[in-house]
Amino acid sequence: MRKPSHNENGFVLPLVLVVMAILAAGAGYMLTRGTAELQANTLNQDYQLCILTGKNAMAVLQAEIEEDVNYSGTNGKVSDENGGLYEIWIFKTSEKLRYMEVKSEYHAYQKKFCGEIELIPDATAAPSGQIVKFNWKMLGGV
C-alpha cells in the first residue's frame, strides 16, 4: 500500500510571515504619512492664526484712531484673544494722513503689515475722526 502524499515543504508559514511583514510596512507608512499631514495642518493653522492676529490688530487700530486721531500705537506687545501677540505703530505724516505698521506673532510665525490711513478729523468732537481710506498690505515674515 502506498502512503498518501502530503506536502512537507511547509510554504504556508513563510507565506503568512511575508504577508504580515507587508501589512506591517503598509501600516507603518500610513501612520507616518498621517502624522506628517497632521503636523503640516498644525503649522498651517498657526500661520493662519498669525495673519488673523494681524487683522485683529488692524481692527483695534481703526477703532482707536477713530476715537483719537492722535493715537500712536501700542506700548509693546499686546495679547490677542487668539493667543497671539501684536504691536502697532502709527506715524503722523500730515494732518489727514497716517502711516501704520503692525507686527503680529503666533507661535513660530511673524507677519508684518503696513499701510496708509486717510482720515477726516472731526472738529466738533475732537480728538475723534473718521477714516476715509485705509490701504494696507502684508509684507511677510519679520
The 8 nearest C-alpha neighbors of each residue, nearest first, counted from 0:
[[1, 2, 3, 4, 5, 6, 7, 8],
 [0, 2, 3, 4, 5, 6, 7, 8],
 [1, 3, 4, 0, 5, 6, 7, 8],
 [4, 2, 1, 5, 0, 6, 7, 8],
 [3, 5, 2, 6, 1, 7, 8, 0],
 [6, 4, 7, 3, 2, 8, 9, 1],
 [5, 7, 8, 4, 9, 10, 3, 11],
 [6, 8, 9, 5, 10, 4, 11, 12],
 [7, 9, 6, 10, 11, 5, 12, 13],
 [8, 10, 7, 11, 12, 6, 13, 14],
 [11, 9, 13, 12, 8, 14, 7, 15],
 [12, 10, 14, 13, 9, 15, 16, 8],
 [11, 13, 15, 14, 10, 16, 9, 17],
 [14, 12, 16, 15, 11, 10, 17, 9],
 [15, 13, 11, 17, 12, 16, 10, 18],
 [14, 16, 18, 12, 13, 17, 19, 11],
 [15, 17, 13, 19, 14, 18, 20, 12],
 [16, 18, 20, 14, 19, 15, 13, 21],
 [17, 19, 15, 21, 20, 16, 22, 14],
 [18, 20, 16, 22, 17, 21, 23, 15],
 [21, 19, 17, 23, 18, 22, 16, 24],
 [20, 22, 18, 24, 19, 23, 25, 17],
 [21, 23, 25, 19, 20, 24, 26, 18],
 [24, 22, 20, 26, 25, 21, 19, 27],
 [25, 23, 27, 21, 22, 26, 20, 28],
 [26, 24, 22, 28, 27, 23, 21, 29],
 [25, 27, 23, 29, 28, 24, 22, 30],
 [28, 26, 24, 30, 25, 29, 23, 31],
 [27, 29, 25, 31, 26, 30, 32, 24],
 [28, 30, 32, 26, 31, 27, 33, 25],
 [31, 29, 33, 27, 32, 28, 34, 26],
 [32, 30, 28, 34, 33, 29, 27, 35],
 [31, 33, 29, 35, 34, 30, 28, 36],
 [34, 32, 30, 36, 35, 31, 29, 37],
 [33, 35, 37, 31, 32, 36, 30, 38],
 [36, 34, 32, 38, 37, 33, 39, 31],
 [37, 35, 39, 33, 38, 34, 40, 32],
 [36, 38, 34, 40, 35, 39, 33, 41],
 [37, 39, 41, 35, 36, 40, 34, 42],
 [40, 38, 36, 42, 41, 37, 43, 35],
 [41, 39, 43, 37, 38, 42, 44, 36],
 [40, 42, 44, 38, 43, 39, 37, 45],
 [41, 43, 45, 39, 44, 40, 46, 38],
 [42, 44, 46, 40, 45, 41, 39, 47],
 [43, 45, 41, 47, 46, 42, 40, 48],
 [46, 44, 48, 42, 43, 47, 49, 41],
 [47, 45, 43, 49, 44, 48, 108, 42],
 [46, 48, 44, 50, 49, 45, 51, 43],
 [49, 47, 51, 45, 50, 46, 52, 44],
 [48, 50, 105, 52, 46, 47, 51, 104],
 [49, 51, 53, 47, 48, 52, 54, 46],
 [52, 50, 48, 54, 53, 49, 55, 47],
 [51, 53, 55, 49, 50, 54, 48, 103],
 [54, 52, 56, 103, 50, 51, 55, 57],
 [53, 55, 51, 57, 56, 52, 50, 58],
 [54, 56, 58, 52, 57, 53, 51, 59],
 [55, 57, 59, 53, 54, 58, 60, 52],
 [56, 58, 60, 54, 59, 55, 61, 53],
 [59, 57, 55, 61, 60, 56, 62, 54],
 [60, 58, 56, 62, 57, 61, 63, 55],
 [59, 61, 57, 63, 58, 62, 64, 56],
 [62, 60, 58, 64, 59, 63, 57, 65],
 [61, 63, 59, 65, 60, 64, 58, 66],
 [62, 64, 66, 60, 65, 61, 67, 59],
 [63, 65, 68, 67, 66, 61, 70, 62],
 [66, 64, 128, 62, 127, 63, 129, 67],
 [67, 65, 127, 63, 64, 62, 128, 68],
 [66, 68, 127, 64, 126, 69, 70, 65],
 [69, 67, 64, 70, 127, 126, 128, 65],
 [68, 70, 67, 71, 64, 126, 91, 127],
 [71, 69, 67, 68, 64, 72, 63, 89],
 [70, 72, 89, 88, 69, 90, 73, 87],
 [73, 71, 88, 87, 89, 70, 74, 86],
 [72, 74, 87, 75, 86, 88, 71, 76],
 [73, 75, 72, 76, 86, 87, 77, 88],
 [76, 74, 73, 86, 77, 87, 85, 72],
 [75, 77, 86, 85, 84, 78, 74, 73],
 [76, 78, 85, 84, 86, 79, 75, 73],
 [79, 77, 84, 83, 82, 85, 76, 80],
 [78, 80, 83, 81, 82, 84, 77, 52],
 [79, 81, 82, 78, 83, 52, 55, 84],
 [82, 80, 79, 83, 52, 48, 78, 51],
 [81, 83, 79, 80, 78, 84, 105, 52],
 [84, 82, 105, 79, 104, 81, 78, 52],
 [83, 85, 78, 104, 77, 79, 103, 76],
 [86, 84, 103, 77, 76, 102, 104, 56],
 [85, 87, 76, 102, 101, 73, 75, 77],
 [88, 86, 101, 72, 73, 100, 89, 102],
 [87, 89, 72, 100, 99, 71, 101, 90],
 [90, 88, 99, 71, 72, 98, 97, 100],
 [89, 91, 98, 97, 92, 99, 71, 88],
 [90, 92, 97, 93, 98, 96, 89, 94],
 [93, 91, 97, 96, 90, 98, 94, 95],
 [94, 92, 96, 95, 91, 97, 90, 98],
 [93, 95, 96, 92, 91, 97, 120, 118],
 [94, 96, 118, 93, 117, 119, 97, 120],
 [97, 95, 117, 93, 92, 116, 94, 91],
 [96, 98, 91, 116, 92, 90, 115, 99],
 [97, 99, 115, 90, 89, 114, 116, 91],
 [100, 98, 89, 114, 113, 88, 115, 90],
 [99, 101, 113, 88, 112, 87, 89, 114],
 [102, 100, 87, 112, 86, 111, 113, 88],
 [101, 103, 111, 86, 85, 110, 112, 53],
 [102, 104, 85, 53, 110, 109, 84, 52],
 [105, 103, 109, 84, 83, 49, 108, 85],
 [104, 106, 83, 49, 108, 107, 45, 109],
 [105, 107, 108, 104, 45, 83, 49, 109],
 [108, 106, 105, 109, 104, 45, 46, 42],
 [109, 107, 105, 106, 104, 46, 49, 110],
 [108, 110, 104, 140, 103, 141, 105, 49],
 [111, 109, 140, 139, 103, 102, 141, 104],
 [110, 112, 102, 138, 101, 139, 137, 141],
 [113, 111, 137, 101, 136, 138, 100, 102],
 [114, 112, 100, 135, 99, 136, 101, 137],
 [115, 113, 135, 134, 99, 98, 136, 100],
 [114, 116, 98, 134, 97, 133, 99, 135],
 [117, 115, 133, 97, 96, 132, 98, 118],
 [118, 116, 96, 132, 131, 95, 130, 133],
 [119, 117, 130, 131, 95, 129, 120, 116],
 [118, 120, 129, 128, 95, 121, 130, 131],
 [119, 121, 128, 122, 127, 118, 129, 68],
 [122, 120, 128, 123, 124, 125, 127, 119],
 [123, 121, 125, 124, 120, 126, 127, 128],
 [122, 124, 121, 125, 126, 127, 120, 128],
 [125, 123, 121, 122, 127, 126, 128, 120],
 [126, 124, 127, 122, 121, 123, 120, 128],
 [125, 127, 67, 68, 124, 128, 66, 121],
 [128, 126, 66, 67, 125, 65, 68, 121],
 [129, 127, 120, 121, 65, 119, 68, 118],
 [128, 130, 119, 118, 65, 131, 120, 121],
 [131, 129, 118, 132, 117, 119, 65, 128],
 [132, 130, 118, 117, 129, 119, 133, 116],
 [131, 133, 117, 130, 116, 134, 118, 115],
 [132, 134, 116, 115, 117, 135, 131, 130],
 [135, 133, 114, 115, 132, 116, 136, 113],
 [136, 134, 114, 113, 115, 133, 112, 137],
 [137, 135, 112, 113, 114, 138, 134, 111],
 [136, 138, 112, 139, 111, 113, 135, 110],
 [139, 137, 111, 112, 136, 140, 110, 113],
 [138, 140, 110, 137, 111, 141, 112, 109],
 [141, 139, 110, 109, 111, 138, 108, 137],
 [140, 109, 110, 111, 139, 102, 138, 108]]
